[in-house]
Amino acid sequence: MRVVVIGINYPPEVAGIAPHTATLCRHLAARGDDVYMVTAKPHYPAWRVFPEHGQSGFLRQTLDGVRVIRVPSYIPAKPGSLIRRLLYDGSFALIAGLTALLLPRADVYLYVGAQPAVAAATALVALIRRRPWVAKVADLAVNAGAAVGIIRHPVLVRFLRAAEYTAYRRADAVVVLTEGFAKELTRHGLRGRRLNVVPDSEDLDSFRPTSTRAETRRCHGLDPDQPLITHIGSIGRKQGLQVAAGAADEDQTGACWLLVGDGPDRPAIERSAPAGRMRFLPFLSRPDLADILAASDVALLTQRRRVIDAVVPSKLLTYMAAGLPVVASVHADSEAARLIRRAQCGVVVEPEAPALLLDAIAGLLANPDRRRQLGAAGRAFAESEFNRSKVVARQVAILESLASVPGR
């Protein structure tokens, strides 16, 4: 079948949804399907175009059998305002939609992301081409924007939320990552067989370390004997990592707090980080990341207090796959907290409370048996729920069921 995928994020981005989108596209291409990926220049989570992709205009590549078309669009250096976010979403939606119309007609169109404007553009392309389309919803954008203060006025929240859910109701199938998302969309009129809960997946075999704990720590300038608390991924507003800086400032365990990744809030976190207790590394390759996680004692997950409906952070799946115990400073009703309780892989504490976060971490550092128990439970849960071959097969089955529908 021929599949045209439209989404604003794709590798070489390594954070967020990009790796998961690439997994599906590569799988389709490997089995002989004709796959086009219409995406933006790589820029996330630093919100600046990667240097090797900085040239203006369109860029065509073939990556692992996938025909990737990168379109020019507005990338805000500071994405914290509603106007910038609307321009970001809207500029990509317009250019990506027009680009998709110029491609050969697909058997099925797939939107991937958390940008309702891009979903609406995909719906319009599918309508003009008279073909079905699928929405793979990575996050409920308006709820997430309201949670971090990008959208403030209640009337505007209701208006934008209605527009977002209307776009998804136009899809022939909707894929969400959690039951919580499914319940939210069901409350707004989307139900039945069109709504599918399919989690993201992890390549479980890739988390086998290639060097010893001591070698990995020496390679990155870390003390071989110091307890290591590690956070990976985006460093942005939603993560609220100031709580980690506050906890590290009061930490008496002698631990090193390591943040691996990048994002718009990283400079502020670096300025407030206690000297000698908090370290920073850029994004790492998968083998190096596996080594760092294997050399760590506790995995750290943080979200701001108002982040409740947001999707399960992909870093949580990574922590589970690596067999690390998790301490999560998140809302008790968040999707992340629900998953941690189901997997029994960590400790959940009240968000934005440095003292509570520090107490939970100190407790785990003092109890190696408990750490091993939680880490093993997370790994077992990942093997059961996030097996890559099973998850991708479910996604492909949804696309195939629609690709065989006659032209409309």
N, C-alpha and C positions, 0 to 999 in steps of 0.2 A: 504494500500500500504506500501511498505518498502522504506524508504528514508535514504540515507547515506549523512550526512552533513559534509563538510570539511571546517573548519575555525579556525584561530589561536587564537581567543578570545571567551571565554565563562565564565559564572559565576563560581566561586564567584566574578569575576571582575564585577564592577558596573558602569564603565565608558565606553564610546564609544559604539561599536556595540554589545557587549556581551549580555546586557539585551534584546535587540531586537531579537537576534538569539534565545535566550532561550524562548522567548514568542512564537515564531513559533514552535519550537521543542516541547514544553510542550503542545501546542494546538493539534499538530498532535498526540502525545502520548495519550492525554486524549480522543481522539475520536477513539482510537484503532489501529492507525497506528504503524508500527514497525520502530522505529527511532534510528539511530546510529549517535552520534556526535563525530567526530575525531577532537581533538583540542590539544592545547599545555598546559603546566602547567600554571596556572594563574599567571600573572606577570604585567599586564598593569593597570595603567599608570606609576607605580613606576619603571618598568623595572628591577624587581627582583622577583624571584619566591616566592609566598606566603609561609610563614614558614611551614604551615601544608601540603604543597605539595612539599616540598623540596627534598624528597627522589628521587634517580635516577631511571631510567627505566620507564616502562609503568605503568599506573594506570587506573584501570577500576572501574567505579562507575555507579550506576543507580540513577539518580536524576529526580524526578517527572515523572517517567516512561520512561525517555530518557536514553539509554545506552551510557554513556560517556566514550570514550577512550582517555586518555591524553598521548601523546607521548613525549619522550625526544627530545629536540631540543636546538639550540643555542639561548640564550637570552642575548643580549648585555647590559651591565650595563650602557654604554653610547652609545645610538643609533644614534648619530649625524653624522656618516660618512657613505658614500655609501657602502664601503666594509662590514661594520658591518651589514647594512641593507640587503645587498644581502645574506650574510651568514645566517642571521635571517630568511629571507623568504625561502631561498633555502634549509636549513637544515630541516625546518618543512615540506616543500613541498615534499621532498624526503621520509621522514619517514612516513608522513601522507598518501602519495600516496600508499606506500607499505602496510601500515596497512589497508587501505580501500580495497585493492585487496584481503586481507585475510578474509574480512567480507563476509557474505552471499550477493549474487548478489541483488542489489537494483532495484526497479522499476524505480527510478529516482535518480540522484545524484545532490546535491546542494552545490555549492561553495559560501561562504559568506566571504566578507572581502575586503581588499585593497592591496592584494599581488598578482601581476600577475603570479609569479612562482607557487603559490598555485592553481590559476585558471588553469594554464597549466597542473599541476599534476592531477587535477580533470578531465580535458578533456581527459587525457591519460587513467585514470581509466575507464571512461565511454566508451571510444573507445574499450579497451580490453574487457570490460564486455558487449559491444554491447547494451548499454542503453543510453537514452538521459540524458542531464545534463543542469542545470540552473546556471547562474552566477548572484548572488545578489551583486552588486558592491557598496561598502560603500564609496569609494573615488577613484579618479583617481590618482593612486600612483605617477606616474612620474610627473604630473603637481604639485602635492603637494610637492614632493621632490625638484623640481626646485624652488618652491615658498619660501621654507625655507632654501635654499642654500645647501641641501644635494647633489644635482646633479647640477653641474655648467657648464660643457662644452656643448655648443649648439648642437654639433654633437652627443654627448652621449645622450642628452635629446631626440633628434629625433629618435635615434636608439632604446632606451628603450621604448619610447612611441609607436613606430611601433610594437614592440614585445608585449606590453601590449594590444593594440587594436586587434592584431591578435588573442591573446588568447580568447578575448571576442567574436570575430566573429565566433569562433568554437562552441560556445554554441548554444543549441537548443532554449533557451530563455534567455534574459538578463533583469534583474530588476534593475532599477536605482531609486534614491530617489527624483530627481528633473528634471524639464524640461531642465535646463541648462546642466546637464549631458547627457540627451538624445540628445540634439543638438550637443554636442561635439562628441558623438559616431556616430551620423548620418553623420557628416562631414567626418568620417573615415570609412564609408562603412557599418555600421550596421543600418538597417532600417526595416520597415514593422512590422508585428505582432510579430516578435521575440523580439522587444524592448518594454518594459513595464515600465511606470512610476508609482511607488507605494511608497508613503512616509513611513517613520517609524511611529510608533504609540506611544501613551502614555496611561497608565492606569489612566484615569481621576479621577476615584473615590478614588485613593490612595493619592490624594493631599488635603485631608480634615484633618486639624490640630487636634491633640489629646490633646493639652494643650493651655493655653492662651498665648498671646504675651509676657506678663510679666514673666510668669512661664518659658517659653522657654528661654528667655534671661538670667534669673537668673541661669537656669540649666547649661548654657554654659559660665557663667561668663561675660555676656554682660550687658551694662548699659540699664535698661528698657526704659529710655527716650531719648537715643542717636539715631539719624538717622542711619539706617543700610543699607549699600550697599553690596550686596552679589554676589560673583562669585562662581559657583560650577563646579566640574569636573577636567579634566586634566590640569596640569600646566607644559606645555612643550613649545617647540620652536614655534610651530604654533600659540599658543595663544598670545605670545608676551606680557605677563602681566607686563613687566617693565613699560608700559605706566600707569598702575594702580598705581604702586609704586610712579611714578613721580607725578601723579595727587594727590595722598593722601598726598604727602610731601608738596604740596602747598594749601591743602584744609583748608578753614577757616569756613566751615559750622558746624564743631564739629561732623561730622559723623565718624562712624567706618566702615572701609573697611574690609570685611570678605571674606577670600578665603577658601572654603571648598573643599578639594581634595588633590591630590598629583601628582607628576610627576618629571621628571629629572631637571626641572628648579626651583623647589620649593626652594632649598637651596639658590640659587642666589637671588630670590625674597625676601626671609626672610632677607638676609644680607642687602639688599637695602631698606627694608621697614622702613618707618618713625616710630620711637618708639611711642607707645600710639595711633596710628591712624590706624594701620593695624593689623588684627588678623588672625590666621590660625587654621583650624580644619581639622581633617582627614575625609575621606569619612564616611558618615553617613548612617544608615539604612533608608529605605524609610519612615517610620513614623517620624523619627527624622528630615529627610530632609524636609518633608512636614511642620513640625513645624517651622524649621528655615526659610523657605521661607515665611511662613505666618507671621513671626515676622519681616520680612525685609521690607524696603521701596522701594528699587530700585534694579533690577537685572542687573548685569554687564556681557557684552559679549565683548571679545577682540580677534582680529586676527592681524597678521602682515600684512603690506602693500601689499606684493606680493601674499597673499593668496586670490585668486579670484575664481578659479574653484573648490575649495574644497567644500565638501558637507556641508549642513546645520548642524551646531553643534547640537548634541542631547540635550545639555543643553538649547537651545532656545525653543525646544518643551516643556521641563520641566518648564521653566519660564512661558510660555503661559498657560500650564495646571494649574499652581499655581496662575494664575491671577496677576502676577507681571509686572509692567511696565519695559521696557528694555532700557538701554542705551548701544549702540553698537559702539565700536571703530573698524570699519571694512571698507574695500574698498566698495565704493558705488555700484560697479558692482558685488559684491560677492553674492553668493546664500543666505547668511544670511541677507544681506541688502534687497534683493528682497523680502524675506519672511516677514520681518518686515514691509516693505512698504505695502505689500498685506494685512497683518493682521491689520495694523495701531495700533500696540501694543507698539511702542517705538520710540526712537530718534536715528538716525544714524549720527555719526561724523567721520571725517577723522581719519584713523588709525595712531598710533604712534605719537599722538599729545596730550600730557597730559593736556594742557591748554583748548583745545576744549572739551575734555572728562569731565574735572572738571566743565566747564561752563554748559554743558548739565545736569550734575547731580545736580548741585546747582539750576538750573532752575526748575527741577522736584521736588526737596525737598521743594522748596518754593511754590509749587502749588499742594496741596493735591487733588483737584478736577481733575486736569489733570492726576495725577497718577492713580486715580480710573478709569478714562475713558480709559486710555491705558490698564490697567490691565484687565478690563472687556472685551475690544475688543480682547485681546489675548486669554482669556479663551473661548470666543464665537468661535473664529477661530479654536482653538484646538478641541472643541467639534464637529465642522463641518468637519474638514479635517483630524484629527488624531485619530478618534475613533478606539479603538483597535480591536473591533470585525469586523468592516468593512475592515480594513487594512489586518488583518490576513486572512480573507475570500478570499480576492483577491490573496494573496500569495499562499494559498492552492489551489485555482482554477488553477493557472498556473502549479503547480506541478502535479495536477490530470490530466490535459489535456495531459501531456507528459507521465505520468505513464501508461496510457492506450495504448500507442504506442507499436506495436509488436516489438520483439527483432530485432536488426539491424545486 
